[in-house]
Amino acid sequence: MKGKKTTSKRRKYSADFKSEVVKMLLNGQSASKISEQLGISENLIYRWKNEQFAQSNSSNLEEKTVSVGELLQKVEQLQKQLREVETEREILKKVVAIFSKSP
């Protein structure tokens, strides 16, 4: 038995499995409990969690990248909307003043 080597195959896990494990961790289950239940190491669970957070952060940055032209259009739209609301407010102030003067 001294010369006999045992070869262990590297297990591969699907992305769905990994995300479910991370969800379990985020829902309050301890990593040690999850590792016992599923037969995987705690380090692997934490690595999957870190990878998932890194991936979600990078995708959020890509989604948030907006061109300057789009921002200027949005600013113009909001300024127009603000002018309309201010005009409506002034009209309502005048209406309140008229009705409050009636005998």
Secondary structure, 3 states (H helix, E strand, C coil): CCCCCCCCCCCCCCHHHHHHHHHHHHCCCCHHHHHHHHCCCHHHHHHHHHHHHHHHHHHHHHHHCCCHHHHHHHHHHHHHHHHHHHHHHHHHHHHHHHHHHCC
